[in-house]
Amino acid sequence: MAVKRVKPKRLTSKGGRVVRRRAVASTVVPVIGPTFRRLTVSWVQQNGVPFDTTGFFARLYQGSRIVQTAAFDRFGVVRFSRVPTLTDVPYTIRVIDENGVQYRQRTIPAGVQTYAIIG
């Protein structure tokens, strides 16, 4: 059986009631613009668990021109510091290991902050 909870009455330090309340300003700041400032790519398995990508790096291309090469961290994430978000153009990303073997190639569409390579 549920008990109905009653809000306690507001009392002053001398035992009287509070007659007037002051409005509290909202502390929630709306987010305007992207959450991530630079393009971030994560490489995950089919179940969403990131790969251990130690020794892997990624090359980012715009058409046939290479934009940047960056190394993955061990948690499957690579951050391209030269590419601001939201992206203006589509990019091609190639994932390569330390021996130069290409594992994946994907096209990242325009207008994104983050991208996940699945599988």
Secondary structure, 3 states (H helix, E strand, C coil): CCCCCCCCCCECCCCCECCCCCCCCCCCCCCCCCCCCEEEEEEECCCCCECCCCCCEEEEEECCEEEEEEECCCCCEEEEEEEECCCCCCEEEEEECCCCCEEEEEEECCCCCEEEEEC
